[in-house]
Amino acid sequence: MATLTTGTRGPLAGLAGPTHALLRIGAGLLFMQHGAQKLFGALGGVDGKGMKVELMGQMGLAGVLEFFGGLLIVIGLATRPVAALLCLQMIAAYFIAHMPQGGLPVQNGGELALLYALVWAYFAGNGAGPASVDATLAGRRGGGLRNS
């Protein structure tokens, strides 16, 4: 009978690469939606009625980072530095928008910002993984997935 293990071998070890890519692509696509709301008024915009934010402001910068940073994450290009920047953005968003409302993250609405920060920290530390431009470029340089 097969048992589940926490090591690199076991019945689920073969899912490591595909789930790495799935998390990267899925999180990037979800993050892009927040940027699309801010920049383009898509998906109801920031007010539910299609309102966009001013591009030259704090929310405009957030929208640019969310949409275009999310796009770079989806394709897996410059993943480590982009993810590090997005992690910092989400930490700042938590402290600026949520923490002043007090309480724990689930009470002040900040759990999503913190969850994104954790996801981006993972990719800053682990790279894009398979099915990414970074992996393709690393393979051409002879570096394999290690440098992705």
Phi and psi in degrees as GROMACS dihedral restraints (atoms count N, CA, C in turn):
[ dihedral_restraints ]
;  ai    aj    ak    al  type     phi  dphi    fc
    3     4     5     6     1   -75.7    20    10
    4     5     6     7     1   142.9    20    10
    6     7     8     9     1  -118.4    20    10
    7     8     9    10     1   152.2    20    10
    9    10    11    12     1   -80.0    20    10
   10    11    12    13     1   137.1    20    10
   12    13    14    15     1  -125.6    20    10
   13    14    15    16     1   165.1    20    10
   15    16    17    18     1   -99.1    20    10
   16    17    18    19     1    -2.7    20    10
   18    19    20    21     1   -81.5    20    10
   19    20    21    22     1  -165.3    20    10
   21    22    23    24     1   -88.2    20    10
   22    23    24    25     1    -4.6    20    10
   24    25    26    27     1  -118.7    20    10
   25    26    27    28     1   148.5    20    10
   27    28    29    30     1   145.4    20    10
   28    29    30    31     1   174.5    20    10
   30    31    32    33     1   -65.0    20    10
   31    32    33    34     1   -23.8    20    10
   33    34    35    36     1  -101.1    20    10
   34    35    36    37     1     0.1    20    10
   36    37    38    39     1   -60.1    20    10
   37    38    39    40     1   -31.5    20    10
   39    40    41    42     1   -67.3    20    10
   40    41    42    43     1   -12.9    20    10
   42    43    44    45     1   -86.8    20    10
   43    44    45    46     1    -6.6    20    10
   45    46    47    48     1   -57.0    20    10
   46    47    48    49     1   -51.6    20    10
   48    49    50    51     1   -64.2    20    10
   49    50    51    52     1   -52.2    20    10
   51    52    53    54     1   -60.6    20    10
   52    53    54    55     1   -39.0    20    10
   54    55    56    57     1   -73.6    20    10
   55    56    57    58     1   -28.7    20    10
   57    58    59    60     1   -61.4    20    10
   58    59    60    61     1   -49.7    20    10
   60    61    62    63     1   -64.8    20    10
   61    62    63    64     1   -40.8    20    10
   63    64    65    66     1   -61.7    20    10
   64    65    66    67     1   -44.4    20    10
   66    67    68    69     1   -62.9    20    10
   67    68    69    70     1   -44.2    20    10
   69    70    71    72     1   -61.4    20    10
   70    71    72    73     1   -50.1    20    10
   72    73    74    75     1   -68.5    20    10
   73    74    75    76     1   -45.4    20    10
   75    76    77    78     1   -63.0    20    10
   76    77    78    79     1   -46.9    20    10
   78    79    80    81     1   -64.3    20    10
   79    80    81    82     1   -39.6    20    10
   81    82    83    84     1   -63.1    20    10
   82    83    84    85     1   -43.4    20    10
   84    85    86    87     1   -64.9    20    10
   85    86    87    88     1   -41.9    20    10
   87    88    89    90     1   -64.3    20    10
   88    89    90    91     1   -40.9    20    10
   90    91    92    93     1   -65.6    20    10
   91    92    93    94     1   -38.1    20    10
   93    94    95    96     1   -58.8    20    10
   94    95    96    97     1   -32.6    20    10
   96    97    98    99     1   -61.9    20    10
   97    98    99   100     1   -36.9    20    10
   99   100   101   102     1   -65.5    20    10
  100   101   102   103     1   -39.8    20    10
  102   103   104   105     1   -67.7    20    10
  103   104   105   106     1   -38.8    20    10
  105   106   107   108     1   -63.4    20    10
  106   107   108   109     1   -37.3    20    10
  108   109   110   111     1   -61.5    20    10
  109   110   111   112     1   -47.3    20    10
  111   112   113   114     1   -70.2    20    10
  112   113   114   115     1   -47.1    20    10
  114   115   116   117     1   -81.7    20    10
  115   116   117   118     1   -37.9    20    10
  117   118   119   120     1  -115.6    20    10
  118   119   120   121     1    -4.3    20    10
  120   121   122   123     1    70.6    20    10
  121   122   123   124     1    15.5    20    10
  123   124   125   126     1   -72.9    20    10
  124   125   126   127     1   161.8    20    10
  126   127   128   129     1    54.9    20    10
  127   128   129   130     1    35.3    20    10
  129   130   131   132     1    94.0    20    10
  130   131   132   133     1    -7.2    20    10
  132   133   134   135     1    64.9    20    10
  133   134   135   136     1  -164.2    20    10
  135   136   137   138     1   -83.4    20    10
  136   137   138   139     1   -11.0    20    10
  138   139   140   141     1  -119.8    20    10
  139   140   141   142     1     5.0    20    10
  141   142   143   144     1    85.0    20    10
  142   143   144   145     1    -6.4    20    10
  144   145   146   147     1  -120.5    20    10
  145   146   147   148     1    14.9    20    10
  147   148   149   150     1    92.7    20    10
  148   149   150   151     1    12.2    20    10
  150   151   152   153     1   -69.6    20    10
  151   152   153   154     1   136.7    20    10
  153   154   155   156     1  -102.0    20    10
  154   155   156   157     1   163.8    20    10
  156   157   158   159     1   -98.0    20    10
  157   158   159   160     1   162.6    20    10
  159   160   161   162     1   -70.0    20    10
  160   161   162   163     1   128.5    20    10
  162   163   164   165     1   -62.3    20    10
  163   164   165   166     1   -38.5    20    10
  165   166   167   168     1   -92.5    20    10
  166   167   168   169     1    64.2    20    10
  168   169   170   171     1  -159.9    20    10
  169   170   171   172     1  -179.9    20    10
  171   172   173   174     1   -59.9    20    10
  172   173   174   175     1   -45.0    20    10
  174   175   176   177     1   -71.0    20    10
  175   176   177   178     1   -32.0    20    10
  177   178   179   180     1   -64.8    20    10
  178   179   180   181     1   -44.0    20    10
  180   181   182   183     1   -61.3    20    10
  181   182   183   184     1   -42.7    20    10
  183   184   185   186     1   -59.7    20    10
  184   185   186   187     1   -43.2    20    10
  186   187   188   189     1   -62.5    20    10
  187   188   189   190     1   -42.4    20    10
  189   190   191   192     1   -62.3    20    10
  190   191   192   193     1   -47.5    20    10
  192   193   194   195     1   -61.5    20    10
  193   194   195   196     1   -43.0    20    10
  195   196   197   198     1   -67.4    20    10
  196   197   198   199     1   -46.4    20    10
  198   199   200   201     1   -74.0    20    10
  199   200   201   202     1   -55.3    20    10
  201   202   203   204     1   -77.7    20    10
  202   203   204   205     1   -33.5    20    10
  204   205   206   207     1   -64.7    20    10
  205   206   207   208     1   -43.1    20    10
  207   208   209   210     1   -60.9    20    10
  208   209   210   211     1   -39.6    20    10
  210   211   212   213     1   -62.6    20    10
  211   212   213   214     1   -44.2    20    10
  213   214   215   216     1   -63.3    20    10
  214   215   216   217     1   -37.1    20    10
  216   217   218   219     1   -64.6    20    10
  217   218   219   220     1   -44.5    20    10
  219   220   221   222     1   -57.4    20    10
  220   221   222   223     1   -47.7    20    10
  222   223   224   225     1   -81.9    20    10
  223   224   225   226     1   -13.0    20    10
  225   226   227   228     1    74.2    20    10
  226   227   228   229     1    46.0    20    10
  228   229   230   231     1  -115.2    20    10
  229   230   231   232     1   126.3    20    10
  231   232   233   234     1    55.7    20    10
  232   233   234   235     1    39.4    20    10
  234   235   236   237     1   -59.3    20    10
  235   236   237   238     1   -46.3    20    10
  237   238   239   240     1   -61.0    20    10
  238   239   240   241     1   -53.5    20    10
  240   241   242   243     1   -67.5    20    10
  241   242   243   244     1   -36.7    20    10
  243   244   245   246     1   -64.3    20    10
  244   245   246   247     1   -45.8    20    10
  246   247   248   249     1   -62.9    20    10
  247   248   249   250     1   -38.6    20    10
  249   250   251   252     1   -62.8    20    10
  250   251   252   253     1   -43.6    20    10
  252   253   254   255     1   -63.7    20    10
  253   254   255   256     1   -43.9    20    10
  255   256   257   258     1   -66.7    20    10
  256   257   258   259     1   -34.4    20    10
  258   259   260   261     1   -61.5    20    10
  259   260   261   262     1   -47.0    20    10
  261   262   263   264     1   -62.1    20    10
  262   263   264   265     1   -39.2    20    10
  264   265   266   267     1   -60.1    20    10
  265   266   267   268     1   -43.9    20    10
  267   268   269   270     1   -70.5    20    10
  268   269   270   271     1   -34.0    20    10
  270   271   272   273     1   -65.7    20    10
  271   272   273   274     1   -44.0    20    10
  273   274   275   276     1   -62.1    20    10
  274   275   276   277     1   -42.9    20    10
  276   277   278   279     1   -59.7    20    10
  277   278   279   280     1   -40.2    20    10
  279   280   281   282     1   -63.2    20    10
  280   281   282   283     1   -48.7    20    10
  282   283   284   285     1   -70.8    20    10
  283   284   285   286     1   -31.4    20    10
  285   286   287   288     1   -80.6    20    10
  286   287   288   289     1   -46.5    20    10
  288   289   290   291     1   -99.5    20    10
  289   290   291   292     1   -28.6    20    10
  291   292   293   294     1  -108.8    20    10
  292   293   294   295     1   -47.2    20    10
  294   295   296   297     1   -58.8    20    10
  295   296   297   298     1   -36.9    20    10
  297   298   299   300     1   -60.8    20    10
  298   299   300   301     1   -18.9    20    10
  300   301   302   303     1   -80.3    20    10
  301   302   303   304     1    -4.0    20    10
  303   304   305   306     1    76.2    20    10
  304   305   306   307     1   174.8    20    10
  306   307   308   309     1    74.9    20    10
  307   308   309   310     1  -172.9    20    10
  309   310   311   312     1   -81.7    20    10
  310   311   312   313     1   162.8    20    10
  312   313   314   315     1   -52.3    20    10
  313   314   315   316     1   -38.3    20    10
  315   316   317   318     1   -68.4    20    10
  316   317   318   319     1   -22.8    20    10
  318   319   320   321     1   -87.6    20    10
  319   320   321   322     1   -32.5    20    10
  321   322   323   324     1  -100.2    20    10
  322   323   324   325     1     7.4    20    10
  324   325   326   327     1    77.9    20    10
  325   326   327   328     1    13.1    20    10
  327   328   329   330     1   -94.1    20    10
  328   329   330   331     1     2.4    20    10
  330   331   332   333     1   -63.3    20    10
  331   332   333   334     1   -35.0    20    10
  333   334   335   336     1   -67.7    20    10
  334   335   336   337     1   -42.1    20    10
  336   337   338   339     1   -60.4    20    10
  337   338   339   340     1   -42.5    20    10
  339   340   341   342     1   -70.3    20    10
  340   341   342   343     1   -36.7    20    10
  342   343   344   345     1   -65.0    20    10
  343   344   345   346     1   -44.4    20    10
  345   346   347   348     1   -59.7    20    10
  346   347   348   349     1   -41.9    20    10
  348   349   350   351     1   -57.3    20    10
  349   350   351   352     1   -42.6    20    10
  351   352   353   354     1   -66.3    20    10
  352   353   354   355     1   -41.2    20    10
  354   355   356   357     1   -63.6    20    10
  355   356   357   358     1   -44.7    20    10
  357   358   359   360     1   -68.2    20    10
  358   359   360   361     1   -33.9    20    10
  360   361   362   363     1   -62.4    20    10
  361   362   363   364     1   -40.0    20    10
  363   364   365   366     1   -58.8    20    10
  364   365   366   367     1   -47.5    20    10
  366   367   368   369     1   -72.2    20    10
  367   368   369   370     1   -30.2    20    10
  369   370   371   372     1   -63.1    20    10
  370   371   372   373     1   -37.5    20    10
  372   373   374   375     1   -85.1    20    10
  373   374   375   376     1   -28.9    20    10
  375   376   377   378     1  -113.0    20    10
  376   377   378   379     1    -7.0    20    10
  378   379   380   381     1    78.0    20    10
  379   380   381   382     1  -176.7    20    10
  381   382   383   384     1   -74.7    20    10
  382   383   384   385     1   -29.5    20    10
  384   385   386   387     1    77.8    20    10
  385   386   387   388     1  -161.0    20    10
  387   388   389   390     1   -73.2    20    10
  388   389   390   391     1   169.5    20    10
  390   391   392   393     1    56.4    20    10
  391   392   393   394     1    46.0    20    10
  393   394   395   396     1  -139.2    20    10
  394   395   396   397     1   157.6    20    10
  396   397   398   399     1   -63.7    20    10
  397   398   399   400     1   -40.0    20    10
  399   400   401   402     1   -57.6    20    10
  400   401   402   403     1   -44.6    20    10
  402   403   404   405     1   -64.5    20    10
  403   404   405   406     1   -40.5    20    10
  405   406   407   408     1   -62.7    20    10
  406   407   408   409     1   -45.8    20    10
  408   409   410   411     1   -65.5    20    10
  409   410   411   412     1   -40.0    20    10
  411   412   413   414     1   -65.1    20    10
  412   413   414   415     1   -36.9    20    10
  414   415   416   417     1   -64.8    20    10
  415   416   417   418     1   -37.5    20    10
  417   418   419   420     1   -67.8    20    10
  418   419   420   421     1   -30.9    20    10
  420   421   422   423     1   -84.5    20    10
  421   422   423   424     1    -5.1    20    10
  423   424   425   426     1    83.8    20    10
  424   425   426   427     1    15.1    20    10
  426   427   428   429     1   -96.6    20    10
  427   428   429   430     1    -4.8    20    10
  429   430   431   432     1    61.5    20    10
  430   431   432   433     1  -155.3    20    10
  432   433   434   435     1   -79.5    20    10
  433   434   435   436     1   -14.1    20    10
  435   436   437   438     1   -55.6    20    10
  436   437   438   439     1   -37.4    20    10
  438   439   440   441     1   -94.7    20    10
  439   440   441   442     1     2.8    20    10
